[in-house]
Amino acid sequence: MVKICIDRVASQCAKLKSRYIKIENDKTVSEKSGRLSFLLKHKPNEIMTPYDFIYKIVTTLLLNANAFIYPRFDKYP
């Protein structure tokens, strides 16, 4: 029953559009553009869509009460 609830919450969260926003001096700065923003919106890694990526993060967070993302950039594009 718990996993069904987590699935429902994660599937709804995965529909959200991710944004990269930087906060400076307690003021929200507008959305940043660049490589990180592009990767979050279109292709977070080679094998996942943004939907799959967010779904997996939310599921891990709710199951384990802990989740983290480690960005790894290749030297050569």
C-alpha positions in Angstrom: 0.0 0.0 0.0 2.8 2.4 0.8 4.6 1.8 -2.5 1.4 2.5 -4.4 1.1 5.9 -2.6 4.8 6.6 -3.3 4.2 5.7 -7.0 1.3 8.2 -7.2 3.2 11.0 -5.6 6.4 10.4 -7.6 4.5 10.2 -10.9 2.8 13.5 -10.2 6.1 15.2 -9.1 7.8 13.9 -12.2 5.4 15.9 -14.4 6.8 19.1 -12.9 9.2 21.1 -15.0 12.6 21.6 -13.3 14.2 25.0 -13.3 17.7 26.2 -12.2 17.3 29.3 -10.1 20.1 31.0 -8.2 19.5 32.9 -5.0 21.9 35.8 -4.2 21.7 38.1 -1.1 18.3 36.8 -0.1 16.8 37.8 -3.4 15.6 35.3 -6.0 17.4 35.8 -9.3 15.6 34.8 -12.5 16.1 31.4 -14.1 19.6 30.8 -15.2 20.3 29.5 -18.7 23.2 27.3 -19.5 24.3 23.7 -19.6 22.9 22.7 -16.2 19.5 24.2 -17.0 19.4 22.4 -20.4 20.4 19.1 -18.9 17.6 19.3 -16.2 15.0 20.1 -18.8 15.9 17.9 -21.7 18.4 15.1 -20.9 19.7 14.6 -17.4 21.8 11.6 -18.4 22.3 9.2 -21.3 19.7 6.6 -20.2 16.8 8.7 -18.6 14.3 11.2 -19.7 13.6 14.1 -17.3 10.4 12.3 -16.2 12.3 9.1 -15.3 15.0 11.1 -13.5 12.6 13.1 -11.2 10.5 10.0 -10.7 13.5 8.0 -9.4 14.7 10.9 -7.2 11.3 11.4 -5.5 10.8 7.6 -5.1 14.2 7.2 -3.4 13.5 10.2 -1.2 10.1 8.9 0.0 11.3 5.3 0.5 14.6 6.1 2.2 13.9 9.5 3.7 17.1 10.6 1.9 18.2 11.2 -1.7 21.0 13.1 -3.3 22.2 13.9 -6.8 25.8 14.0 -7.7 26.5 15.9 -11.0 29.3 14.4 -13.0 30.4 16.2 -16.1 32.6 14.6 -18.8 35.6 16.6 -19.9 34.8 16.0 -23.6 31.2 16.7 -24.8 
